[in-house]
């Protein structure tokens, strides 16, 4: 059976939205639309699988909301209800040529177990370090990253504990992941295994950290091999 995110996850998410609305209230003249992201679970994902983690995502087609709206309980409930639907329509990836997904697919196909049929993305969990960002485009500004940080870390931990992946690839870049994955924050001690690759054990999960592949030198296959070197290092340590 496909695992689900627990109710606790969405309670933490709601607390994060309230904190963002409160912080925005200190400078209400900032006008923009935000959107939230809860981990997407593939229809065929099972515990022991592969989790792919990026920085942040927008442009999912949601109308978004102004931070001040989230002070309204009804609007928060509406936003959370949309996230609970787990709208991971993986069919869009069949023609999606972003390096993030191209590398993710190559890594997935090198990990056990080998799937006999079906689309690879149906078997994974997709998440992001930052859970709230601009609805249209652009990465979250510093005030938004700082405000959501403790909640986003708690959400990452709940995802990990509820979905129990054996393998996790954090393809975000050190500037993004370094503060999240620490001994103090999540009980994770990272180890440098190559110039742009780090690795860590997170409970029973093997985690590899890399740069985001967008704009990086080398082929997607070469990038995937660097990731696999990280997983192989973890097998030996």
Secondary structure, DSSP 8 states (H G I E B T S, - for coil): ------HHHHHHHHHHHHHHHHHHGGGTT----EEE---EE-TT--TTSEEEEES----SS---B-GGGGGSHHHHHHHHHHHHT----GGGGGG---HHHHHHHHHHHHSSS--SSS-GGGGEEEEES-SEEESSSS---HHHHHHHHHHHHHHHHHHHHHH--SEEEEES-HHHHTTTSSHHHHS---EEEETTEEEEEETTEEEEEE---TT-SS-HHHHHHHHHHHHHHHHH-
